[in-house]
């Protein structure tokens, strides 16, 4: 095989691996958010819900 073909296959493999990692991470985040929405009460105001969401995002970044 030529080096160009091997490089193309290598890049394709890396793209597939990173794609699978991103999909797995999205699925995990979606599952975590789904679990938190089930446990939260519906009596919160929209501002309280937004503040909770921002707090979760800031914890994730830290």
Phi and psi in radians as a Rosetta constraint file:
Dihedral C 1 N 2 CA 2 C 2 CIRCULARHARMONIC -1.396 0.35
Dihedral N 2 CA 2 C 2 N 3 CIRCULARHARMONIC 2.793 0.35
Dihedral C 2 N 3 CA 3 C 3 CIRCULARHARMONIC -1.178 0.35
Dihedral N 3 CA 3 C 3 N 4 CIRCULARHARMONIC -0.539 0.35
Dihedral C 3 N 4 CA 4 C 4 CIRCULARHARMONIC -1.141 0.35
Dihedral N 4 CA 4 C 4 N 5 CIRCULARHARMONIC -0.722 0.35
Dihedral C 4 N 5 CA 5 C 5 CIRCULARHARMONIC -1.180 0.35
Dihedral N 5 CA 5 C 5 N 6 CIRCULARHARMONIC -0.702 0.35
Dihedral C 5 N 6 CA 6 C 6 CIRCULARHARMONIC -1.139 0.35
Dihedral N 6 CA 6 C 6 N 7 CIRCULARHARMONIC -0.672 0.35
Dihedral C 6 N 7 CA 7 C 7 CIRCULARHARMONIC -1.138 0.35
Dihedral N 7 CA 7 C 7 N 8 CIRCULARHARMONIC -0.710 0.35
Dihedral C 7 N 8 CA 8 C 8 CIRCULARHARMONIC -1.106 0.35
Dihedral N 8 CA 8 C 8 N 9 CIRCULARHARMONIC -0.763 0.35
Dihedral C 8 N 9 CA 9 C 9 CIRCULARHARMONIC -1.122 0.35
Dihedral N 9 CA 9 C 9 N 10 CIRCULARHARMONIC -0.699 0.35
Dihedral C 9 N 10 CA 10 C 10 CIRCULARHARMONIC -1.102 0.35
Dihedral N 10 CA 10 C 10 N 11 CIRCULARHARMONIC -0.769 0.35
Dihedral C 10 N 11 CA 11 C 11 CIRCULARHARMONIC -1.132 0.35
Dihedral N 11 CA 11 C 11 N 12 CIRCULARHARMONIC -0.738 0.35
Dihedral C 11 N 12 CA 12 C 12 CIRCULARHARMONIC -1.067 0.35
Dihedral N 12 CA 12 C 12 N 13 CIRCULARHARMONIC -0.737 0.35
Dihedral C 12 N 13 CA 13 C 13 CIRCULARHARMONIC -1.109 0.35
Dihedral N 13 CA 13 C 13 N 14 CIRCULARHARMONIC -0.725 0.35
Dihedral C 13 N 14 CA 14 C 14 CIRCULARHARMONIC -1.114 0.35
Dihedral N 14 CA 14 C 14 N 15 CIRCULARHARMONIC -0.711 0.35
Dihedral C 14 N 15 CA 15 C 15 CIRCULARHARMONIC -1.095 0.35
Dihedral N 15 CA 15 C 15 N 16 CIRCULARHARMONIC -0.740 0.35
Dihedral C 15 N 16 CA 16 C 16 CIRCULARHARMONIC -1.121 0.35
Dihedral N 16 CA 16 C 16 N 17 CIRCULARHARMONIC -0.782 0.35
Dihedral C 16 N 17 CA 17 C 17 CIRCULARHARMONIC -1.090 0.35
Dihedral N 17 CA 17 C 17 N 18 CIRCULARHARMONIC -0.827 0.35
Dihedral C 17 N 18 CA 18 C 18 CIRCULARHARMONIC -1.133 0.35
Dihedral N 18 CA 18 C 18 N 19 CIRCULARHARMONIC -0.626 0.35
Dihedral C 18 N 19 CA 19 C 19 CIRCULARHARMONIC -1.083 0.35
Dihedral N 19 CA 19 C 19 N 20 CIRCULARHARMONIC -0.759 0.35
Dihedral C 19 N 20 CA 20 C 20 CIRCULARHARMONIC -1.143 0.35
Dihedral N 20 CA 20 C 20 N 21 CIRCULARHARMONIC -0.659 0.35
Dihedral C 20 N 21 CA 21 C 21 CIRCULARHARMONIC -1.126 0.35
Dihedral N 21 CA 21 C 21 N 22 CIRCULARHARMONIC -0.760 0.35
Dihedral C 21 N 22 CA 22 C 22 CIRCULARHARMONIC -1.127 0.35
Dihedral N 22 CA 22 C 22 N 23 CIRCULARHARMONIC -0.755 0.35
Dihedral C 22 N 23 CA 23 C 23 CIRCULARHARMONIC -1.093 0.35
Dihedral N 23 CA 23 C 23 N 24 CIRCULARHARMONIC -0.709 0.35
Dihedral C 23 N 24 CA 24 C 24 CIRCULARHARMONIC -1.126 0.35
Dihedral N 24 CA 24 C 24 N 25 CIRCULARHARMONIC -0.714 0.35
Dihedral C 24 N 25 CA 25 C 25 CIRCULARHARMONIC -1.148 0.35
Dihedral N 25 CA 25 C 25 N 26 CIRCULARHARMONIC -0.738 0.35
Dihedral C 25 N 26 CA 26 C 26 CIRCULARHARMONIC -1.079 0.35
Dihedral N 26 CA 26 C 26 N 27 CIRCULARHARMONIC -0.734 0.35
Dihedral C 26 N 27 CA 27 C 27 CIRCULARHARMONIC -1.104 0.35
Dihedral N 27 CA 27 C 27 N 28 CIRCULARHARMONIC -0.722 0.35
Dihedral C 27 N 28 CA 28 C 28 CIRCULARHARMONIC -1.130 0.35
Dihedral N 28 CA 28 C 28 N 29 CIRCULARHARMONIC -0.771 0.35
Dihedral C 28 N 29 CA 29 C 29 CIRCULARHARMONIC -1.127 0.35
Dihedral N 29 CA 29 C 29 N 30 CIRCULARHARMONIC -0.741 0.35
Dihedral C 29 N 30 CA 30 C 30 CIRCULARHARMONIC -1.095 0.35
Dihedral N 30 CA 30 C 30 N 31 CIRCULARHARMONIC -0.684 0.35
Dihedral C 30 N 31 CA 31 C 31 CIRCULARHARMONIC -1.154 0.35
Dihedral N 31 CA 31 C 31 N 32 CIRCULARHARMONIC -0.717 0.35
Dihedral C 31 N 32 CA 32 C 32 CIRCULARHARMONIC -1.129 0.35
Dihedral N 32 CA 32 C 32 N 33 CIRCULARHARMONIC -0.747 0.35
Dihedral C 32 N 33 CA 33 C 33 CIRCULARHARMONIC -1.179 0.35
Dihedral N 33 CA 33 C 33 N 34 CIRCULARHARMONIC -0.622 0.35
Dihedral C 33 N 34 CA 34 C 34 CIRCULARHARMONIC -1.129 0.35
Dihedral N 34 CA 34 C 34 N 35 CIRCULARHARMONIC -0.664 0.35
Dihedral C 34 N 35 CA 35 C 35 CIRCULARHARMONIC -1.198 0.35
Dihedral N 35 CA 35 C 35 N 36 CIRCULARHARMONIC -0.631 0.35
Dihedral C 35 N 36 CA 36 C 36 CIRCULARHARMONIC -1.288 0.35
Dihedral N 36 CA 36 C 36 N 37 CIRCULARHARMONIC -0.557 0.35
Dihedral C 36 N 37 CA 37 C 37 CIRCULARHARMONIC -1.261 0.35
Dihedral N 37 CA 37 C 37 N 38 CIRCULARHARMONIC -0.491 0.35
Dihedral C 37 N 38 CA 38 C 38 CIRCULARHARMONIC -1.240 0.35
Dihedral N 38 CA 38 C 38 N 39 CIRCULARHARMONIC -0.646 0.35
Dihedral C 38 N 39 CA 39 C 39 CIRCULARHARMONIC -1.470 0.35
Dihedral N 39 CA 39 C 39 N 40 CIRCULARHARMONIC -0.283 0.35
Dihedral C 39 N 40 CA 40 C 40 CIRCULARHARMONIC -1.381 0.35
Dihedral N 40 CA 40 C 40 N 41 CIRCULARHARMONIC 2.636 0.35
Dihedral C 40 N 41 CA 41 C 41 CIRCULARHARMONIC -1.476 0.35
Dihedral N 41 CA 41 C 41 N 42 CIRCULARHARMONIC 2.691 0.35
Dihedral C 41 N 42 CA 42 C 42 CIRCULARHARMONIC -1.565 0.35
Dihedral N 42 CA 42 C 42 N 43 CIRCULARHARMONIC 0.045 0.35
Dihedral C 42 N 43 CA 43 C 43 CIRCULARHARMONIC -1.547 0.35
Dihedral N 43 CA 43 C 43 N 44 CIRCULARHARMONIC 0.136 0.35
Dihedral C 43 N 44 CA 44 C 44 CIRCULARHARMONIC -1.415 0.35
Dihedral N 44 CA 44 C 44 N 45 CIRCULARHARMONIC 2.578 0.35
Dihedral C 44 N 45 CA 45 C 45 CIRCULARHARMONIC -1.344 0.35
Dihedral N 45 CA 45 C 45 N 46 CIRCULARHARMONIC 2.818 0.35
Dihedral C 45 N 46 CA 46 C 46 CIRCULARHARMONIC -1.015 0.35
Dihedral N 46 CA 46 C 46 N 47 CIRCULARHARMONIC -0.626 0.35
Dihedral C 46 N 47 CA 47 C 47 CIRCULARHARMONIC -1.125 0.35
Dihedral N 47 CA 47 C 47 N 48 CIRCULARHARMONIC -0.724 0.35
Dihedral C 47 N 48 CA 48 C 48 CIRCULARHARMONIC -1.137 0.35
Dihedral N 48 CA 48 C 48 N 49 CIRCULARHARMONIC -0.694 0.35
Dihedral C 48 N 49 CA 49 C 49 CIRCULARHARMONIC -1.110 0.35
Dihedral N 49 CA 49 C 49 N 50 CIRCULARHARMONIC -0.762 0.35
Dihedral C 49 N 50 CA 50 C 50 CIRCULARHARMONIC -1.121 0.35
Dihedral N 50 CA 50 C 50 N 51 CIRCULARHARMONIC -0.761 0.35
Dihedral C 50 N 51 CA 51 C 51 CIRCULARHARMONIC -1.066 0.35
Dihedral N 51 CA 51 C 51 N 52 CIRCULARHARMONIC -0.707 0.35
Dihedral C 51 N 52 CA 52 C 52 CIRCULARHARMONIC -1.105 0.35
Dihedral N 52 CA 52 C 52 N 53 CIRCULARHARMONIC -0.739 0.35
Dihedral C 52 N 53 CA 53 C 53 CIRCULARHARMONIC -1.099 0.35
Dihedral N 53 CA 53 C 53 N 54 CIRCULARHARMONIC -0.796 0.35
Dihedral C 53 N 54 CA 54 C 54 CIRCULARHARMONIC -1.110 0.35
Dihedral N 54 CA 54 C 54 N 55 CIRCULARHARMONIC -0.684 0.35
Dihedral C 54 N 55 CA 55 C 55 CIRCULARHARMONIC -1.097 0.35
Dihedral N 55 CA 55 C 55 N 56 CIRCULARHARMONIC -0.730 0.35
Dihedral C 55 N 56 CA 56 C 56 CIRCULARHARMONIC -1.108 0.35
Dihedral N 56 CA 56 C 56 N 57 CIRCULARHARMONIC -0.730 0.35
Dihedral C 56 N 57 CA 57 C 57 CIRCULARHARMONIC -1.133 0.35
Dihedral N 57 CA 57 C 57 N 58 CIRCULARHARMONIC -0.697 0.35
Dihedral C 57 N 58 CA 58 C 58 CIRCULARHARMONIC -1.202 0.35
Dihedral N 58 CA 58 C 58 N 59 CIRCULARHARMONIC -0.576 0.35
Dihedral C 58 N 59 CA 59 C 59 CIRCULARHARMONIC -1.177 0.35
Dihedral N 59 CA 59 C 59 N 60 CIRCULARHARMONIC -0.666 0.35
Dihedral C 59 N 60 CA 60 C 60 CIRCULARHARMONIC -1.157 0.35
Dihedral N 60 CA 60 C 60 N 61 CIRCULARHARMONIC -0.631 0.35
Dihedral C 60 N 61 CA 61 C 61 CIRCULARHARMONIC -1.278 0.35
Dihedral N 61 CA 61 C 61 N 62 CIRCULARHARMONIC -0.470 0.35
